[in-house]
Structures are given as C-alpha cells and as structure tokens.
Amino acid sequence: MPEIPNGTGKSARPIIIAANRTCVNIKPLGDGKYEYGIASGGLVTALNALKDSTKLLWYGNPGKAVPSDDLEKVEEEIRGKGAVPVWIDPHLMDLYYNKFSSKFFSSTSSRAQALIVFRWCSLAYSSLPY
C-alpha cells in the first residue's frame, strides 16, 4: 500500500489517467471568461470515488477549442482542478474520436477493452520514475 504523507490524507503516488477527455468541462461564456465543471463521463464518475484518498492526474483533451490568447489562463484553471490539457486540433480530434475510437471500441468486446486498458496502465505505471 502506498505511503500517505502526514497531514494530506492522500496517497503519495498519484493515479495518472490518460484519456480522450479530461475530467474538466469547459464552457465559454464570452469576453475571455469560462466556466469549469466536472465532466460526466463514465471514467470520471468511476474514479471520482477515489478523489478524497488519492491524487488523480488527468491527461486529455479538454474538448473545446480555446483561442490562443486564453490558453495560458485556461490551462492554469484546468491544472488547478487536477487535469493537464493536451490540445488537439478540433478536426483531428473529431476524426480520432468519432471515426476511429468509437468504431473500434463499439466493435471490441468489453473484456478485450478492459484488457487493453489494463495492460496499457500496467506499462505506464511500471515506467514511473518513483
């Protein structure tokens, strides 16, 4: 079991999640202002139960294109919520998410999907520097 540092109540080793989307939704309000909320996807919902005891670090696309003038501000806000945005061109994201990923996973059994994710996570976890 990982050590729990004194006073934080969270495990010392974070769970790193690399997903299509981050755990944060962005809603543009205009005039360079944004509203941030928790994403409603299945992975976010499932792992949300761990947030009080474990540090979660999400890598993924925030799902909305953000003007370059606002990127730094939006990144700071998203990082403050435990996510690291991976900015992907919206057209490329559409091709990947709607054309490749959804077709692949809809034609692959749940058991095979879980095995793929488990093996990928095992590889990623074993290569961490600590």
CNS distance restraints for C-alpha pairs under 8 A (distance, minus, plus):
assign (resid   2 and name CA) (resid  11 and name CA) 6.05 0.50 0.50
assign (resid   2 and name CA) (resid  12 and name CA) 6.43 0.50 0.50
assign (resid   2 and name CA) (resid  13 and name CA) 6.76 0.50 0.50
assign (resid   3 and name CA) (resid  11 and name CA) 5.99 0.50 0.50
assign (resid   3 and name CA) (resid  12 and name CA) 5.80 0.50 0.50
assign (resid   4 and name CA) (resid   8 and name CA) 7.48 0.50 0.50
assign (resid   4 and name CA) (resid   9 and name CA) 6.43 0.50 0.50
assign (resid   4 and name CA) (resid  10 and name CA) 5.83 0.50 0.50
assign (resid   4 and name CA) (resid  11 and name CA) 4.53 0.50 0.50
assign (resid   4 and name CA) (resid  12 and name CA) 5.50 0.50 0.50
assign (resid   5 and name CA) (resid   9 and name CA) 7.02 0.50 0.50
assign (resid   5 and name CA) (resid  10 and name CA) 7.07 0.50 0.50
assign (resid   5 and name CA) (resid  11 and name CA) 6.85 0.50 0.50
assign (resid   5 and name CA) (resid  12 and name CA) 6.17 0.50 0.50
assign (resid   9 and name CA) (resid  52 and name CA) 7.61 0.50 0.50
assign (resid   9 and name CA) (resid  53 and name CA) 6.10 0.50 0.50
assign (resid  10 and name CA) (resid  52 and name CA) 6.84 0.50 0.50
assign (resid  10 and name CA) (resid  53 and name CA) 4.53 0.50 0.50
assign (resid  10 and name CA) (resid  54 and name CA) 4.81 0.50 0.50
assign (resid  10 and name CA) (resid  55 and name CA) 6.23 0.50 0.50
assign (resid  11 and name CA) (resid  53 and name CA) 6.38 0.50 0.50
assign (resid  11 and name CA) (resid  54 and name CA) 5.12 0.50 0.50
assign (resid  11 and name CA) (resid  55 and name CA) 6.67 0.50 0.50
assign (resid  12 and name CA) (resid  54 and name CA) 7.95 0.50 0.50
assign (resid  12 and name CA) (resid  55 and name CA) 7.83 0.50 0.50
assign (resid  13 and name CA) (resid  54 and name CA) 7.81 0.50 0.50
assign (resid  13 and name CA) (resid  55 and name CA) 7.26 0.50 0.50
assign (resid  14 and name CA) (resid  54 and name CA) 6.36 0.50 0.50
assign (resid  14 and name CA) (resid  55 and name CA) 4.65 0.50 0.50
assign (resid  14 and name CA) (resid  56 and name CA) 5.52 0.50 0.50
assign (resid  14 and name CA) (resid  57 and name CA) 6.58 0.50 0.50
assign (resid  15 and name CA) (resid  54 and name CA) 7.20 0.50 0.50
assign (resid  15 and name CA) (resid  55 and name CA) 6.31 0.50 0.50
assign (resid  15 and name CA) (resid  56 and name CA) 4.97 0.50 0.50
assign (resid  15 and name CA) (resid  57 and name CA) 6.17 0.50 0.50
assign (resid  16 and name CA) (resid  56 and name CA) 6.09 0.50 0.50
assign (resid  16 and name CA) (resid  57 and name CA) 4.84 0.50 0.50
assign (resid  16 and name CA) (resid  58 and name CA) 6.04 0.50 0.50
assign (resid  16 and name CA) (resid  59 and name CA) 7.56 0.50 0.50
assign (resid  17 and name CA) (resid  56 and name CA) 7.28 0.50 0.50
assign (resid  17 and name CA) (resid  57 and name CA) 6.05 0.50 0.50
assign (resid  17 and name CA) (resid  58 and name CA) 4.74 0.50 0.50
assign (resid  17 and name CA) (resid  59 and name CA) 5.99 0.50 0.50
assign (resid  18 and name CA) (resid  58 and name CA) 6.05 0.50 0.50
assign (resid  18 and name CA) (resid  59 and name CA) 4.74 0.50 0.50
assign (resid  18 and name CA) (resid  60 and name CA) 5.97 0.50 0.50
assign (resid  19 and name CA) (resid  58 and name CA) 7.42 0.50 0.50
assign (resid  19 and name CA) (resid  59 and name CA) 6.32 0.50 0.50
assign (resid  19 and name CA) (resid  60 and name CA) 5.20 0.50 0.50
assign (resid  19 and name CA) (resid  61 and name CA) 7.88 0.50 0.50
assign (resid  20 and name CA) (resid  60 and name CA) 5.34 0.50 0.50
assign (resid  20 and name CA) (resid  61 and name CA) 6.03 0.50 0.50
assign (resid  20 and name CA) (resid  97 and name CA) 7.65 0.50 0.50
assign (resid  21 and name CA) (resid  59 and name CA) 7.58 0.50 0.50
assign (resid  21 and name CA) (resid  60 and name CA) 4.56 0.50 0.50
assign (resid  21 and name CA) (resid  61 and name CA) 4.63 0.50 0.50
assign (resid  21 and name CA) (resid  62 and name CA) 5.70 0.50 0.50
assign (resid  21 and name CA) (resid  63 and name CA) 6.39 0.50 0.50
assign (resid  22 and name CA) (resid  39 and name CA) 7.55 0.50 0.50
assign (resid  22 and name CA) (resid  58 and name CA) 5.73 0.50 0.50
assign (resid  22 and name CA) (resid  59 and name CA) 6.01 0.50 0.50
assign (resid  22 and name CA) (resid  60 and name CA) 4.64 0.50 0.50
assign (resid  22 and name CA) (resid  61 and name CA) 5.79 0.50 0.50
assign (resid  22 and name CA) (resid  62 and name CA) 5.45 0.50 0.50
assign (resid  22 and name CA) (resid  63 and name CA) 7.93 0.50 0.50
assign (resid  22 and name CA) (resid  83 and name CA) 6.12 0.50 0.50
assign (resid  22 and name CA) (resid  84 and name CA) 7.49 0.50 0.50
assign (resid  22 and name CA) (resid  85 and name CA) 7.00 0.50 0.50
assign (resid  23 and name CA) (resid  38 and name CA) 5.85 0.50 0.50
assign (resid  23 and name CA) (resid  39 and name CA) 5.06 0.50 0.50
assign (resid  23 and name CA) (resid  44 and name CA) 5.82 0.50 0.50
assign (resid  23 and name CA) (resid  58 and name CA) 6.65 0.50 0.50
assign (resid  23 and name CA) (resid  83 and name CA) 6.69 0.50 0.50
assign (resid  24 and name CA) (resid  36 and name CA) 6.48 0.50 0.50
assign (resid  24 and name CA) (resid  37 and name CA) 5.62 0.50 0.50
assign (resid  24 and name CA) (resid  38 and name CA) 4.83 0.50 0.50
assign (resid  24 and name CA) (resid  39 and name CA) 5.16 0.50 0.50
assign (resid  24 and name CA) (resid  62 and name CA) 6.70 0.50 0.50
assign (resid  24 and name CA) (resid  78 and name CA) 6.81 0.50 0.50
assign (resid  24 and name CA) (resid  81 and name CA) 7.35 0.50 0.50
assign (resid  24 and name CA) (resid  83 and name CA) 7.10 0.50 0.50
assign (resid  25 and name CA) (resid  36 and name CA) 5.55 0.50 0.50
assign (resid  25 and name CA) (resid  37 and name CA) 5.07 0.50 0.50
assign (resid  25 and name CA) (resid  38 and name CA) 5.84 0.50 0.50
assign (resid  25 and name CA) (resid  39 and name CA) 5.21 0.50 0.50
assign (resid  25 and name CA) (resid  62 and name CA) 6.54 0.50 0.50
assign (resid  25 and name CA) (resid  63 and name CA) 7.32 0.50 0.50
assign (resid  26 and name CA) (resid  34 and name CA) 6.52 0.50 0.50
assign (resid  26 and name CA) (resid  35 and name CA) 5.89 0.50 0.50
assign (resid  26 and name CA) (resid  36 and name CA) 4.92 0.50 0.50
assign (resid  26 and name CA) (resid  37 and name CA) 6.78 0.50 0.50
assign (resid  26 and name CA) (resid  62 and name CA) 6.89 0.50 0.50
assign (resid  26 and name CA) (resid  63 and name CA) 7.50 0.50 0.50
assign (resid  26 and name CA) (resid  64 and name CA) 6.61 0.50 0.50
assign (resid  27 and name CA) (resid  34 and name CA) 5.49 0.50 0.50
assign (resid  27 and name CA) (resid  35 and name CA) 5.00 0.50 0.50
assign (resid  27 and name CA) (resid  36 and name CA) 6.36 0.50 0.50
assign (resid  27 and name CA) (resid  64 and name CA) 7.93 0.50 0.50
assign (resid  28 and name CA) (resid  32 and name CA) 7.60 0.50 0.50
assign (resid  28 and name CA) (resid  33 and name CA) 6.29 0.50 0.50
assign (resid  28 and name CA) (resid  34 and name CA) 4.53 0.50 0.50
assign (resid  28 and name CA) (resid  35 and name CA) 6.45 0.50 0.50
assign (resid  29 and name CA) (resid  33 and name CA) 5.35 0.50 0.50
assign (resid  29 and name CA) (resid  34 and name CA) 5.20 0.50 0.50
assign (resid  29 and name CA) (resid  35 and name CA) 6.83 0.50 0.50
assign (resid  30 and name CA) (resid  34 and name CA) 7.32 0.50 0.50
assign (resid  32 and name CA) (resid  70 and name CA) 6.49 0.50 0.50
assign (resid  34 and name CA) (resid  74 and name CA) 7.85 0.50 0.50
assign (resid  36 and name CA) (resid  78 and name CA) 7.94 0.50 0.50
assign (resid  39 and name CA) (resid  44 and name CA) 6.60 0.50 0.50
assign (resid  40 and name CA) (resid  44 and name CA) 6.50 0.50 0.50
assign (resid  40 and name CA) (resid  45 and name CA) 6.49 0.50 0.50
assign (resid  41 and name CA) (resid  45 and name CA) 6.18 0.50 0.50
assign (resid  42 and name CA) (resid  46 and name CA) 6.03 0.50 0.50
assign (resid  43 and name CA) (resid  47 and name CA) 6.10 0.50 0.50
assign (resid  44 and name CA) (resid  48 and name CA) 5.77 0.50 0.50
assign (resid  45 and name CA) (resid  49 and name CA) 7.45 0.50 0.50
assign (resid  47 and name CA) (resid  51 and name CA) 7.14 0.50 0.50
assign (resid  50 and name CA) (resid  54 and name CA) 5.59 0.50 0.50
assign (resid  50 and name CA) (resid  56 and name CA) 8.00 0.50 0.50
assign (resid  51 and name CA) (resid  55 and name CA) 6.26 0.50 0.50
assign (resid  51 and name CA) (resid  56 and name CA) 6.55 0.50 0.50
assign (resid  56 and name CA) (resid  82 and name CA) 6.50 0.50 0.50
assign (resid  57 and name CA) (resid  82 and name CA) 5.32 0.50 0.50
assign (resid  57 and name CA) (resid  83 and name CA) 5.70 0.50 0.50
assign (resid  57 and name CA) (resid  84 and name CA) 7.33 0.50 0.50
assign (resid  58 and name CA) (resid  82 and name CA) 6.32 0.50 0.50
assign (resid  58 and name CA) (resid  83 and name CA) 4.45 0.50 0.50
assign (resid  58 and name CA) (resid  84 and name CA) 5.91 0.50 0.50
assign (resid  59 and name CA) (resid  83 and name CA) 5.92 0.50 0.50
assign (resid  59 and name CA) (resid  84 and name CA) 4.83 0.50 0.50
assign (resid  59 and name CA) (resid  85 and name CA) 6.02 0.50 0.50
assign (resid  59 and name CA) (resid  86 and name CA) 6.58 0.50 0.50
assign (resid  60 and name CA) (resid  83 and name CA) 7.68 0.50 0.50
assign (resid  60 and name CA) (resid  84 and name CA) 6.68 0.50 0.50
assign (resid  60 and name CA) (resid  85 and name CA) 5.50 0.50 0.50
assign (resid  60 and name CA) (resid  86 and name CA) 5.17 0.50 0.50
assign (resid  60 and name CA) (resid  87 and name CA) 7.97 0.50 0.50
assign (resid  61 and name CA) (resid  85 and name CA) 5.52 0.50 0.50
assign (resid  61 and name CA) (resid  86 and name CA) 4.87 0.50 0.50
assign (resid  61 and name CA) (resid  87 and name CA) 5.70 0.50 0.50
assign (resid  61 and name CA) (resid  88 and name CA) 6.63 0.50 0.50
assign (resid  62 and name CA) (resid  85 and name CA) 5.89 0.50 0.50
assign (resid  62 and name CA) (resid  86 and name CA) 7.27 0.50 0.50
assign (resid  62 and name CA) (resid  87 and name CA) 7.32 0.50 0.50
assign (resid  64 and name CA) (resid  90 and name CA) 7.82 0.50 0.50
assign (resid  65 and name CA) (resid  89 and name CA) 7.85 0.50 0.50
assign (resid  65 and name CA) (resid  90 and name CA) 6.66 0.50 0.50
assign (resid  66 and name CA) (resid  70 and name CA) 6.44 0.50 0.50
assign (resid  66 and name CA) (resid  71 and name CA) 6.23 0.50 0.50
assign (resid  67 and name CA) (resid  71 and name CA) 6.48 0.50 0.50
assign (resid  70 and name CA) (resid  74 and name CA) 6.08 0.50 0.50
assign (resid  71 and name CA) (resid  75 and name CA) 5.89 0.50 0.50
assign (resid  72 and name CA) (resid  76 and name CA) 6.21 0.50 0.50
assign (resid  73 and name CA) (resid  77 and name CA) 6.39 0.50 0.50
assign (resid  74 and name CA) (resid  78 and name CA) 6.12 0.50 0.50
assign (resid  75 and name CA) (resid  79 and name CA) 5.98 0.50 0.50
assign (resid  75 and name CA) (resid  84 and name CA) 7.43 0.50 0.50
assign (resid  75 and name CA) (resid  85 and name CA) 6.60 0.50 0.50
assign (resid  76 and name CA) (resid  80 and name CA) 6.18 0.50 0.50
assign (resid  77 and name CA) (resid  81 and name CA) 6.72 0.50 0.50
assign (resid  78 and name CA) (resid  82 and name CA) 6.78 0.50 0.50
assign (resid  78 and name CA) (resid  83 and name CA) 5.55 0.50 0.50
assign (resid  78 and name CA) (resid  84 and name CA) 6.75 0.50 0.50
assign (resid  78 and name CA) (resid  85 and name CA) 7.14 0.50 0.50
assign (resid  79 and name CA) (resid  83 and name CA) 4.82 0.50 0.50
assign (resid  79 and name CA) (resid  84 and name CA) 5.50 0.50 0.50
assign (resid  79 and name CA) (resid  85 and name CA) 7.66 0.50 0.50
assign (resid  88 and name CA) (resid  92 and name CA) 6.85 0.50 0.50
assign (resid  88 and name CA) (resid  93 and name CA) 6.16 0.50 0.50
assign (resid  89 and name CA) (resid  93 and name CA) 6.16 0.50 0.50
assign (resid  90 and name CA) (resid  94 and name CA) 6.12 0.50 0.50
assign (resid  91 and name CA) (resid  95 and name CA) 6.32 0.50 0.50
assign (resid  92 and name CA) (resid  96 and name CA) 6.18 0.50 0.50
assign (resid  93 and name CA) (resid  97 and name CA) 5.79 0.50 0.50
assign (resid  94 and name CA) (resid  98 and name CA) 5.45 0.50 0.50
assign (resid  94 and name CA) (resid  99 and name CA) 7.13 0.50 0.50
assign (resid  95 and name CA) (resid  99 and name CA) 5.04 0.50 0.50
assign (resid  95 and name CA) (resid 100 and name CA) 6.67 0.50 0.50
assign (resid  96 and name CA) (resid 100 and name CA) 5.01 0.50 0.50
assign (resid  96 and name CA) (resid 101 and name CA) 5.90 0.50 0.50
assign (resid  97 and name CA) (resid 101 and name CA) 4.97 0.50 0.50
assign (resid  97 and name CA) (resid 102 and name CA) 6.10 0.50 0.50
assign (resid  98 and name CA) (resid 102 and name CA) 5.60 0.50 0.50
assign (resid  98 and name CA) (resid 103 and name CA) 7.51 0.50 0.50
assign (resid  99 and name CA) (resid 103 and name CA) 6.37 0.50 0.50
assign (resid 100 and name CA) (resid 104 and name CA) 6.03 0.50 0.50
assign (resid 101 and name CA) (resid 105 and name CA) 6.05 0.50 0.50
assign (resid 102 and name CA) (resid 106 and name CA) 5.84 0.50 0.50
assign (resid 103 and name CA) (resid 107 and name CA) 6.21 0.50 0.50
assign (resid 104 and name CA) (resid 108 and name CA) 6.18 0.50 0.50
assign (resid 105 and name CA) (resid 109 and name CA) 7.52 0.50 0.50
assign (resid 105 and name CA) (resid 113 and name CA) 7.08 0.50 0.50
assign (resid 108 and name CA) (resid 112 and name CA) 6.41 0.50 0.50
assign (resid 108 and name CA) (resid 113 and name CA) 6.55 0.50 0.50
assign (resid 109 and name CA) (resid 113 and name CA) 6.26 0.50 0.50
assign (resid 110 and name CA) (resid 114 and name CA) 6.12 0.50 0.50
assign (resid 111 and name CA) (resid 115 and name CA) 6.22 0.50 0.50
assign (resid 112 and name CA) (resid 116 and name CA) 6.17 0.50 0.50
assign (resid 113 and name CA) (resid 117 and name CA) 6.21 0.50 0.50
assign (resid 114 and name CA) (resid 118 and name CA) 5.91 0.50 0.50
assign (resid 115 and name CA) (resid 119 and name CA) 6.05 0.50 0.50
assign (resid 116 and name CA) (resid 120 and name CA) 6.14 0.50 0.50
assign (resid 117 and name CA) (resid 121 and name CA) 6.02 0.50 0.50
assign (resid 118 and name CA) (resid 122 and name CA) 6.01 0.50 0.50
assign (resid 119 and name CA) (resid 123 and name CA) 6.20 0.50 0.50
assign (resid 120 and name CA) (resid 124 and name CA) 6.18 0.50 0.50
assign (resid 121 and name CA) (resid 125 and name CA) 5.89 0.50 0.50
assign (resid 122 and name CA) (resid 126 and name CA) 6.04 0.50 0.50
assign (resid 123 and name CA) (resid 127 and name CA) 6.37 0.50 0.50
assign (resid 124 and name CA) (resid 128 and name CA) 6.79 0.50 0.50
